[in-house]
Amino acid sequence: MSTLRFKTNLQCGGCVRTVTPFLNEAVGEGLWAVDVSTEQKVLEVKDNQVDASVVLNAVAEAGFEAEEIQ
């Protein structure tokens, strides 16, 4: 299983709660996590069936920004 990683502008638990329904619908519950304790606020998606554009669109729909990182 591959992992996609994204730098985001999610700042806190409230931001994560806001984006949760969008990411759960786009990639599935339990297949993603955000570490808001890091400088880049990294979102990791653990699913090799999901295209990065799907994740980027879900984050944008929630009103946030994301950029794929390696």
Secondary structure, DSSP 4 states (H G I P E B T S, - for coil): --EEEEEE---SHHHHHHHHHHHHHHH-TTSEEEETTSTT-EEEEE-TTS-HHHHHHHHHHTT--EEEE-
